[in-house]
């Protein structure tokens, strides 16, 4: 049976991780993998997560399945975190939420739901986008294409081109949007641009699938959720893939949720039934540990306040690192070509250097970034800012 299988091309980012692990230089720096690191270079377990986990384990009396829909306290909290407690769509009972194994599980379940409509729906993602969007969505049998989004020369959004491309889509097409902290560019739409996108989607009959992987790490919990809330007000149907990997630091616990906004309560109930059936045939029951931690934090006002404070500190650290790196690069290069880094949001930026420079960074300076020159700002230790700027000047000046 297996003899017919052809070798798979290696995953580009996993290749970077492998090369980094094999590098014996003690000064090596991993800015490729997308995890938050603190000042010591460690991806920490948040203090609030440790406290919640201890409390949860002390009272947990069973490891029985939680059901295909997952932890319902977790689902209610994520729904309120994303849409707010009194959003009109929630008041009108138009919203359903189902726990998934991470944001990847949410994206794949959304894709399976779209495919189940049987309409041959076209899905478009931004160019560039997170590389896993294509296989997650395309693996469900959907036709996936791109729309222009980023102008690498200026480090800004090519917004006119974005609108023009979306305008040409057929009604019913699905548009994948990054709610905040765009991956890989860090370039986010502003409030006026979101209004224009919402108006276009409504007018053209397009359906947004919003990837919300970094809520709280851009401009804060409320601000980062505003695009989703706007779309849910303006449009009859919205899909959201939410993740707790970054804002709760629960990466390997695989904690996420898919949120569906439907035209009315009846349609929402039908959608939930399909989501549960699709989940049942994919992973049957979701893991509970990470979701139970989040639910424990949500249920305790003191823990919830502690989580918000820790998350704010993480966001502020990333913002400070962005400013410091942009200043260090300006000093090295003698110009402001990298100033866009300071104005962007979230963990990532695209440096805009070519493949040869990316290879030289690793080979000559032991600095590892993604093959497309995506750099994880949140993985940069403060003492290494000037070193990174010097290395970039050496390979890209």
Secondary structure, 3 states (H helix, E strand, C coil): CHHHCCCCCCCHHHHHHHHHHHCCCCCCEECCCCCCCCCCCCCCCCHHHHHHHHHHHHHCCCCCCCCCCCCHHHHHHHHHHHHCCCCHHHHCCCEEEEEEEHHHHHHHHHHHHHHHCCCCCEEEEEECCCCHHHHHHHCCCCEEEEEECEECCCCEECHHHHHHHHHCCCCCCEEEEECCCCCCCCCCCCHHHHHHHHHHHHHHCCEEEEEECCCCCCCCHHHHHHHHHHHHHHCCCEEEEEECCCCCCCHHHCEEEEEEECCCHHHHHHHHHHHHHHHHHHCCCCCCHHHHHHHHHHHCHHHHHHHHHHHHHHHHHHHHHHHHHHHHHHHHHCCCCCCHHHHCCCCEEECCCCHHHHHHHHHHHCEECCCCCEEEHHHCCHHHHHHHHHHHHHHHC
